[in-house]
Amino acid sequence: MSILRLLRPWLHLKYVNGILWVNRVFPQSASPMRYWPTFVMAFVLAGLGLYLYVIELPQKESHERQDIIEKKVLLFEQDSLTGLSIKTSQQELVFARASEKGWVMTAPLSTEADQREVQSLIRALVTGTVARTVEDHSTNLAPFGLESPVTTITVVAGAARETFSIGDSGPLTSTLYVLRESDHKVLLTNLAPKDFVNKTLMTFRRKDLLSLSQSDVERIRLTYPTTEIVLYQGQEKPKSKWKIRYPIEAAADQTEVRTLLFRLEDLKALGIIDPGPERDAQAKTFTAPKVKVTIHTADGDQTVKLYQPDPSSGEAFAETSPTGPLYRVNPNTIRDLTKELFVFQDKRLLGINFTDIAMLSVKTSGERYVLINQQNEWILEDQSTERLDQQAVDLFVSRVANVPAEERVIKQAGPLAPYGLVTPAAEFIATGRDGKIAGKLSIGSHANGLAYAMGQRIPGIFQIRADLLSQIPGKKDLLAAQAEKTSAEH
């Protein structure tokens, strides 16, 4: 309610030329004393509201902010940090934050740092909280393991710095006693020992042998002692596909190439031998690399060579530069990166993509028919007026087009009789949209869930899953009326 409405019973108000005039005050019918409790209450409430707004709420917010600050282990913001040092009884590691590279190690040697490890330690400090202050300006630090701290960490934020001494675990295994230098308080924190204890030079050195993002890789070259395989990314839109450029031009197995990229992305050093006498002595034991991997991106090439001078020793080494460090790696890495061409080939034997098939000829011991894709609708060549179950036909044709080779039996087709391929159990011939035969698949004898097969995409005889033989529909099964009848019966 406005003040004017409160005063209206005893004030006669009038506007003249935009000016408020009081013509009569307190008419005889109204007594001003009658409303004084209302005035008093209004002023009291207004004063209380003003007090809460100006004094109480800011004080409460200030106390809450202070409580949050008092519970933080590190008062600096993570983005403001410019330096870091980690000191133990064995060594002192010093890091600086570079604008482009992120965190780099500056002592005891100048090298790239493991960004994940450094960020993990900093994040633990920034998000760490104080459970309680145990001692203030304590002179006896031994009970907390702080007389000879396990680790001493100094963080720098511009001109400001803070140092923490890490002591023993607290009452709970996921807590640590910490001495904060700025206020000399012994704090019981929720910092986890695993984030600060047993950290070494190797922990914080960069261990990734290659710096790559899968989407940026344009070409991969795998060089072996007697052969070479080159894979490249095609230019198809909207989604490009990997292809083989050498030793043959062919489509690549997309899953296998992605698996290769994951392994290269995850290639890490178990140990590092820096340039010096030890590195030179080890390098003299190397002969030809077991495998050399070259990754090409728009930013240039990266190369890693893998050696195993003595397979019985269980050791393997990697080299990314003739003058750089040597890296100890898991010997299984050599096996994982040593692949024959067949592994990277598109193993779908038919030889044509499902979407490119214009006509598919099907021949089994009991059936023979031809399916034609006419304006994205399947019809039978000899029963073109019959309506087919399009979903069933699509599923069947896609199975034929996408059946992959599981194992290669022989590289070049020889005698076919041992594999039941002289008179195949099933034969498929696919014609492309240009009217030319673009795919063939023959399936022979089968046992133990596998069947022998030959296809147009890759020469040789292979084993495939025998499921396809039981999934070949008869003509009647493809008719829409028959499908509807069967569905109604069920």
Backbone hydrogen bonds, N-H to C=O, Kabsch-Sander energy under -0.5 kcal/mol:
donor,donor_aa,acceptor,acceptor_aa,energy
6,L,2,S,-1.5
7,L,3,I,-2.0
8,R,4,L,-1.2
10,W,7,L,-1.3
11,L,7,L,-1.4
12,H,24,R,-2.3
13,L,11,L,-0.8
14,K,21,W,-2.2
16,V,14,K,-0.5
16,V,19,I,-2.7
19,I,16,V,-1.8
21,W,14,K,-3.9
21,W,19,I,-0.5
23,N,12,H,-1.9
23,N,21,W,-0.7
24,R,12,H,-0.7
26,F,10,W,-4.5
30,A,27,P,-2.2
34,R,31,S,-1.3
35,Y,32,P,-1.4
36,W,33,M,-0.9
38,T,35,Y,-0.6
39,F,35,Y,-1.8
40,V,36,W,-2.4
41,M,37,P,-2.6
42,A,38,T,-2.5
43,F,39,F,-2.5
44,V,40,V,-2.6
45,L,41,M,-2.8
46,A,42,A,-2.5
47,G,43,F,-2.6
48,L,44,V,-2.7
49,G,45,L,-2.8
50,L,46,A,-2.4
51,Y,47,G,-2.4
52,L,48,L,-2.5
53,Y,49,G,-2.4
54,V,50,L,-2.7
55,I,51,Y,-2.5
56,E,51,Y,-1.7
57,L,52,L,-3.0
59,Q,55,I,-2.0
60,K,56,E,-2.8
61,E,57,L,-2.7
62,S,58,P,-2.5
63,H,59,Q,-2.7
64,E,60,K,-2.5
65,R,61,E,-2.5
66,Q,62,S,-2.4
67,D,63,H,-2.5
68,I,64,E,-2.2
69,I,65,R,-2.5
70,E,66,Q,-2.8
71,K,67,D,-1.4
72,K,68,I,-0.6
72,K,69,I,-1.2
73,V,128,G,-1.7
74,L,125,L,-0.9
80,S,77,E,-1.2
81,L,78,Q,-1.3
82,T,156,V,-3.2
83,G,156,V,-1.7
84,L,95,F,-2.0
85,S,154,T,-2.3
86,I,93,L,-2.7
87,K,152,T,-2.8
88,T,91,Q,-3.1
93,L,86,I,-3.0
94,V,107,A,-2.6
95,F,84,L,-3.4
96,A,104,V,-2.4
97,R,82,T,-2.0
98,A,96,A,-0.7
98,A,102,G,-3.7
102,G,98,A,-1.4
104,V,96,A,-2.7
105,M,111,T,-2.5
106,T,94,V,-2.8
107,A,94,V,-1.3
111,T,105,M,-1.8
111,T,109,L,-0.8
113,A,103,W,-1.1
114,D,204,F,-2.5
115,Q,113,A,-1.0
118,V,114,D,-2.3
119,Q,115,Q,-2.6
120,S,116,R,-2.0
121,L,117,E,-2.0
122,I,118,V,-2.4
123,R,119,Q,-2.8
124,A,120,S,-1.9
125,L,121,L,-1.7
126,V,122,I,-2.7
127,T,123,R,-2.5
128,G,124,A,-0.8
130,V,71,K,-3.0
131,A,129,T,-0.6
131,A,188,L,-3.0
132,R,188,L,-1.2
134,V,132,R,-0.7
134,V,186,V,-2.4
135,E,186,V,-1.4
137,H,135,E,-0.5
137,H,184,H,-2.2
138,S,184,H,-0.6
141,L,139,T,-0.7
144,F,141,L,-1.5
145,G,142,A,-2.0
146,L,141,L,-2.0
150,V,166,I,-1.9
151,T,166,I,-0.9
152,T,87,K,-2.5
153,I,164,F,-2.9
154,T,85,S,-2.3
155,V,162,E,-2.7
156,V,83,G,-2.4
157,A,160,A,-2.9
160,A,157,A,-1.9
162,E,155,V,-2.2
164,F,153,I,-3.1
165,S,179,L,-2.2
166,I,151,T,-3.3
166,I,164,F,-0.5
167,G,165,S,-0.5
167,G,177,Y,-3.0
168,D,144,F,-2.5
170,G,172,L,-0.6
170,G,175,T,-1.5
175,T,172,L,-1.5
176,L,189,T,-1.2
177,Y,168,D,-2.5
178,V,187,L,-2.6
179,L,165,S,-2.2
180,R,178,V,-0.6
180,R,185,K,-2.3
181,E,163,T,-2.5
181,E,179,L,-0.6
184,H,180,R,-1.3
185,K,180,R,-0.9
186,V,135,E,-2.7
187,L,178,V,-3.5
187,L,185,K,-0.7
188,L,132,R,-2.5
189,T,176,L,-2.7
189,T,187,L,-0.7
190,N,129,T,-1.8
195,D,192,A,-1.7
196,F,193,P,-1.7
197,V,193,P,-2.7
204,F,200,T,-1.2
205,R,201,L,-0.8
205,R,202,M,-0.5
206,R,112,E,-1.9
209,L,267,L,-2.2
212,L,210,L,-0.7
216,D,213,S,-2.2
217,V,213,S,-0.8
217,V,214,Q,-1.0
218,E,296,H,-2.9
219,R,296,H,-1.5
220,I,231,L,-2.6
221,R,294,T,-2.4
222,L,220,I,-0.5
222,L,229,I,-3.1
223,T,221,R,-0.6
223,T,292,K,-2.9
224,Y,222,L,-0.5
224,Y,227,T,-2.9
229,I,222,L,-2.6
230,V,246,Y,-2.5
231,L,220,I,-2.9
232,Y,243,K,-2.5
233,Q,218,E,-2.4
234,G,232,Y,-0.5
234,G,241,K,-3.1
240,S,238,P,-0.5
243,K,232,Y,-2.8
244,I,250,A,-3.5
245,R,230,V,-2.9
246,Y,230,V,-1.3
250,A,244,I,-1.8
250,A,248,I,-0.7
252,A,242,W,-1.6
253,D,344,F,-2.6
254,Q,252,A,-0.9
257,V,253,D,-2.1
258,R,254,Q,-2.2
259,T,255,T,-2.2
260,L,256,E,-2.1
261,L,257,V,-2.3
262,F,258,R,-2.3
263,R,259,T,-2.1
264,L,260,L,-2.2
265,E,261,L,-2.7
266,D,262,F,-1.7
267,L,264,L,-1.1
268,K,266,D,-0.6
269,A,207,K,-2.0
270,L,328,R,-4.0
271,G,328,R,-1.0
273,I,326,L,-3.1
274,D,272,I,-0.7
279,R,274,D,-0.5
280,D,276,G,-2.4
281,A,277,P,-2.5
282,Q,278,E,-2.1
283,A,279,R,-2.5
284,K,280,D,-1.2
285,T,282,Q,-1.5
286,F,283,A,-1.5
290,K,306,L,-2.3
291,V,306,L,-1.1
292,K,223,T,-2.3
293,V,304,V,-2.8
294,T,221,R,-2.3
295,I,302,Q,-3.1
296,H,219,R,-2.7
297,T,295,I,-0.5
297,T,300,G,-2.3
300,G,297,T,-1.5
302,Q,295,I,-2.1
304,V,293,V,-2.2
305,K,319,E,-2.6
306,L,291,V,-2.5
307,Y,317,F,-3.0
313,S,310,D,-1.9
314,G,311,P,-1.0
315,E,310,D,-0.6
316,A,329,V,-0.7
317,F,307,Y,-2.5
318,A,327,Y,-2.5
319,E,305,K,-2.1
320,T,325,P,-0.6
324,G,321,S,-0.5
326,L,273,I,-2.4
327,Y,318,A,-2.5
328,R,271,G,-2.6
329,V,316,A,-2.3
333,T,330,N,-2.3
334,I,331,P,-0.9
335,R,331,P,-1.0
336,D,332,N,-2.6
337,L,333,T,-1.6
338,T,334,I,-1.0
338,T,335,R,-0.5
339,K,337,L,-1.0
343,V,340,E,-1.2
344,F,340,E,-0.7
344,F,341,L,-1.1
345,Q,341,L,-0.9
345,Q,342,F,-0.7
346,D,251,A,-2.0
347,K,345,Q,-0.5
349,L,347,K,-0.8
349,L,403,V,-1.5
351,G,348,R,-0.5
356,D,353,N,-1.4
357,I,354,F,-1.3
358,A,431,T,-3.0
359,M,431,T,-1.6
360,L,371,L,-2.6
361,S,429,I,-3.0
362,V,369,Y,-3.1
363,K,427,E,-2.2
364,T,367,E,-3.1
365,S,425,A,-0.7
369,Y,362,V,-2.1
371,L,360,L,-2.9
372,I,379,I,-2.8
373,N,358,A,-2.9
374,Q,372,I,-0.9
374,Q,377,E,-3.0
375,Q,373,N,-0.7
379,I,372,I,-2.2
380,L,383,Q,-0.6
381,E,370,V,-2.5
383,Q,380,L,-0.8
386,E,383,Q,-1.6
389,D,478,L,-3.5
390,Q,388,L,-1.3
393,V,389,D,-2.2
394,D,390,Q,-2.7
395,L,391,Q,-2.1
396,F,392,A,-2.1
397,V,393,V,-2.9
398,S,394,D,-2.3
399,R,395,L,-1.8
400,V,396,F,-2.0
401,A,397,V,-2.5
402,N,398,S,-2.0
403,V,399,R,-0.9
403,V,400,V,-0.5
405,A,347,K,-1.7
406,E,463,Q,-3.3
407,E,463,Q,-1.3
409,V,407,E,-0.5
409,V,461,I,-2.9
410,I,461,I,-1.5
419,Y,416,L,-1.6
420,G,417,A,-1.7
421,L,416,L,-2.0
425,A,443,I,-2.2
426,A,443,I,-1.5
427,E,363,K,-2.5
428,F,441,L,-2.6
429,I,361,S,-1.7
430,A,439,G,-3.1
431,T,359,M,-2.9
432,G,436,K,-2.9
433,R,356,D,-0.6
435,G,432,G,-1.7
438,A,430,A,-2.4
439,G,430,A,-1.6
440,K,350,L,-1.5
441,L,428,F,-2.2
442,S,454,M,-2.6
443,I,426,A,-2.7
444,G,452,Y,-3.0
445,S,419,Y,-1.7
447,A,450,L,-2.7
450,L,447,A,-1.9
451,A,464,I,-2.8
452,Y,445,S,-2.3
453,A,462,F,-2.4
454,M,442,S,-2.2
455,G,458,I,-0.6
456,Q,349,L,-0.7
456,Q,440,K,-1.7
457,R,349,L,-2.2
461,I,410,I,-2.0
462,F,453,A,-2.7
463,Q,407,E,-2.7
464,I,451,A,-2.9
466,A,449,G,-2.4
468,L,465,R,-0.9
469,L,466,A,-1.3
470,S,466,A,-0.6
470,S,467,D,-1.2
471,Q,467,D,-0.6
471,Q,468,L,-1.1
472,I,469,L,-0.6
478,L,474,G,-0.9
478,L,475,K,-1.2
479,L,475,K,-0.8
479,L,476,K,-0.7
480,A,387,R,-2.8
481,A,387,R,-0.5
483,A,479,L,-2.1
484,E,480,A,-2.5
485,K,481,A,-2.2
486,T,482,Q,-2.5
487,S,483,A,-2.2
488,A,484,E,-2.2
489,E,485,K,-2.2
490,H,486,T,-1.8
